Amino acid sequence: MNATALYDALRHFADSWGLAAMVVCFVALCAWPFRRGGRQDSDVAAKMIFEEDDNGK
């Protein structure tokens, strides 16, 4: 298999299954914060940096 054939094979894969995998990953990452229990996890993460803050006391 020469370099051109390898390039063509990889490009064909990226244009078909690679693109499909990236779209599925993008949709999953966009939907992740909206899952059940996501708001509670987000609130915990947002307040985590203030839990051991001794500067205000």
C-alpha positions in Angstrom: 0.0 0.0 0.0 1.6 3.3 -1.1 1.2 6.6 0.6 -1.5 7.9 -1.8 -3.7 4.8 -1.2 -3.3 5.1 2.5 -4.2 8.8 2.4 -7.3 8.0 0.3 -8.3 5.3 2.7 -7.9 7.5 5.7 -9.7 10.4 4.0 -12.6 8.2 3.1 -12.9 6.9 6.7 -12.7 10.5 8.1 -15.4 11.7 5.6 -17.8 8.9 6.6 -17.4 7.1 9.9 -15.1 9.7 11.4 -17.6 12.5 10.8 -20.4 10.4 12.1 -18.5 9.6 15.3 -17.7 13.3 15.8 -21.4 14.3 15.4 -22.5 11.6 17.9 -19.8 12.8 20.4 -20.8 16.5 19.9 -24.5 15.7 20.5 -23.7 13.6 23.6 -21.5 16.4 25.0 -24.2 19.1 24.3 -26.9 16.9 25.9 -24.8 16.0 29.0 -25.7 19.0 31.2 -29.4 18.5 30.5 -29.6 15.0 31.9 -31.5 14.2 35.1 -29.5 15.3 38.1 -27.4 17.6 35.9 -28.5 20.8 37.7 -27.5 19.4 41.1 -24.0 18.4 39.8 -23.6 21.8 38.2 -24.5 23.6 41.4 -22.1 21.5 43.4 -19.3 22.2 40.9 -20.0 25.9 40.8 -19.9 26.2 44.6 -16.9 23.9 45.1 -14.3 26.6 44.8 -15.8 28.5 47.8 -16.0 25.6 50.3 -12.7 26.2 52.0 -12.4 30.0 51.5 -10.8 31.5 54.6 -10.3 35.0 53.1 -13.7 36.3 54.0 -13.7 35.2 57.6 
